[in-house]
Amino acid sequence: MNDKTKTDISSPYLDCFQMQSPAPKIVPGSSRRKWMDETGGRFAYRCLPLTMANSTGWDILCPFDIEIAWNGGKNIEDLKISSPIFGAHVPGFALSHFSSGIATFHTGYLFRTPPGWAVMCTGSPNQPKDGIYALSGLVETDWLPFPFTMNWKMTRPGVVKFKKGESFCFVTLVQHMRLENTQPTIRDLDKEPKFRDDYMLWQSSRADFLKKLGAKDEDTVTAGWQRHYMQGHDSSGESTDTDHKTKRRLKKPVKE
């Protein structure tokens, strides 16, 4: 095994201490997106970086429908959150707390991670929502003895709805302290001849493919797209001796 290309992966943990009952459901992130389904020939799913990002974490789901109404004001009372569901305990789930058109959601959990690992909380990747924007946070869950909230910022006055079962928070794990020791280096590609040649081979192949596609070459049109990255192949089409994933299947939470 090549130490430079293979990774020795040790499994971290994510403890989810339930703070209320019932608590919002936590599920592995899905690679699927409605807007991706609707692209011509579902071509968006050819982009492996998109689908991998979509599923590299867990979604926390709304327990019931809610409606967020904002009049554009900066005060706490200028944003109202309600539910059309009779008996829904809205204040225990979502409220106006920070003002300025920000809606605050309680995850229902206190999270704990191993030393050096933090929880990154944000909206589901590649899942735009009209009228509101997910605010991302990095939380030091390796020591923090209290929960965090998920916050969304309205982008204009109006009403935004979250449906039952819709993700309001996406969490993933980050070894954030290691990033501070990472040194970005601007390098000369000509000083890495093999790497440069591999790139030039890819560039030539890509240009030739696009030229044939534009000319309606039958074989190229039938192929539709180049699959090197999806298949884990290098510029010459050879399989690479590296860790390569085309699907991510994270574990479902289990009850202790």
N, C-alpha and C positions, 0 to 999 in steps of 0.2 A: 504494500500500500504506500502511495506517495503522500508523505506528511504534508506537502504543500497543497495538495488538492483534495485529500480526504479529511474529514473532520471527526474528531473523537467527541461525541456529543454526550454530555452528562445531563440527566433530566432534572430541571428545576421543579419547583412545586408552586402551586397557587392555592393557598388556603382561603376559602370564602366563608367567613363567619356570618351566618344569617342573623340580621339585626331585627327582623320583623317577620311575622307570619300572617299571610303568605308573603313571600318576597318575590320580586321580579325574576323571571326565568332567565337562566344563563345557558346559552347554546354555542357550539362551535360556529365560527364565522362561515358563511356560505360563499362559494365562488360565484354564484348566480346573481345577476342583477336584471331587473325588468328592462331597463334601457338597453342592456347588452343583448337580451333576447330579441329586441325589436330591431337591431341593426340588420342590414341586408345580409342574408345568409348566415346570420349570427356571427359575423366576421370579428366582432369585438372579442370573442372567446379565443381567437388566434393569438391574442396578446397575453402570453403567459405571465409577464410581470403584473398585469391587471388582476388576473384570477388568483394568483398567489397572494397578492396584497389583500384581496378581499377575504381570504380564508386564514390569514395569519393572525389569529386572535379569536376572542369570544364576544358574541353580541349579548347585551342585556336587553330584554324585551319589555315593552309597555304592557302592564297588566290589564289595562282597559283603555278605551278611546279617550283622548283629551283634545281640547281646543284652546289654543293660545291666541289671545286678542291683544293687540298693542295699538295705542292711539298715537304713537310717535313721541310721547313725553319722556322725560328723564326720571320721573319719580317712580317709586315702587308701585304705587296704586295705578299707574298708567298701563300696566300689563296685568291682564286677568287670565286666569287659567280655570277652565271648567271641564265637565264631562257630561255627555248626553246619557251616560249610564246611571240609572237610579242607584243610589247608595254607594257610588264609587267614592273612596276616601282620597279625594284629590290632594288636600294639604299634606298628607303623609307621603305623597309621591312626587308632586311637582308644585312649585310656588314661585312667586315673584319675590326675590330676596335682595338681589344686588342692584336693582333699578336699571336704568338705561336700556330697557328693552331686553333684558336677560332673563331667561327662564331657567330655573334651577331644578334639577331632578335628583332624587335620592335613589342610589343604586339598591339599597336594602341590605348591603353587605359591608363588612369590615374585611379588607384583604390583607394577606400576609405572604411575603415572598422571601426567598433565601437572601443572605447577606450579599450586597452588591447588585441585587436585582430590583428594579422598580416597575411599577405599572404605568404604562402609557394609556391614558383614556382619551377618546376622541369619538367622532361619529364613524359609522361604517365606511370604510374606504370606498372611493368611487361610487358613492351613493348620494348625489346632490339632492337637496331638498329646497324647494322654492320658498323664498321669504324668510328663511332662517338658516343660521350657520353654526356648526358645532365648534365649540371652543376646546382646544386640546390641552391636556395637562399631563405632567410627569410627576408621579407621586412616589416618595420614598417609602414604599410599603414594607421594606425590610426592618423598619423600626417603629413606624407610626401606629400608635394605639387608638386612633380614631378614624372614622370613615371620611371619604371625600365625596363631593357631589359632581355630577355631570351638568355642564352649563351650555346653553344654546343662546345665541344672539340674534334677535330679529333684525333683518336687513332693511325692512321698510314697514310702515304701519299696515295693519291688516290682520287677517286670521290665518293661522297655520294649524293643521290637524295632525296628530299622531294617532295611528290606529292600534288597536290591541294586537300584540304580536309583532309590532314594528320595533326595530332596534332604536333605542335612544342613547345607547352607549356601547362603544367597542373598546375592549381592553386587550392589551398585549404586553409582553414582558420585555424589558430592555436592561442589559448590563451597562447602565449609563456611566458608571465611574470609569470604565475602561476607555470610554470615548475621549476622556481628557488626556490620555497617553497616546492618542492617535495623532500622528504627524502627517498631514497632507503635504505631498511633495510634487511640485510641477517638474516634469521630467521631459527629456528629449527622446522622442520615439525612435529616432535614428540610432540611438545608443542601445536599443533593444532590437537588433535585426530580425530575430525570429518572430517576436511579437509584432513588429512592423510589417513583416512579410505576410503574416496571417491576416492582419487587418487589410492590407492591400489586396489580397486574394479575395477576401469577403467583399470589399468595395467594388472590385471588378465584376464579381459574380452578381452582386446586387444590381449594378448598372446594366449588365447584360440582360438580367431577368426583367427589369422594368422596361427596357427597350423592346424586348420580345412581347411583353404583355401589351404595350401600347400598339404594337404592330399586329395584334390579334393572332400571334403564333398559336396554333392549335394545341400543341403539347403544353405550352406555358399557361394558356387560358385554362386548360383542364387541371393543371397543377394548382392554379389559383394563388399560391403563396409559397414562400420558402420556409422550410420547417427545421432548419439547422438548430436554432435555439430551443425550439420545442422538443426536439429529439435528443438534445444534448450532444450535437455534433459540431466539430470545429469547421473552419472555413473550407476545408477540403472535403467535408462530408464524413470524416472519420469520427467514430465514437471517442469521446474524451474520458479519461480515467478520473472523473470528478464526481462529487456528490451532485446529483441533479434530480429535481423534483418537478413533476408536472401537475401533481395534485397534493393538496395538504388536507389531511384529515386529523383534526385535533380531537382530543378526548372530551367526552361529555362529563360534566361534573357528577361526582358520585356522592351519595349521602353516607356520612361516617356512622 
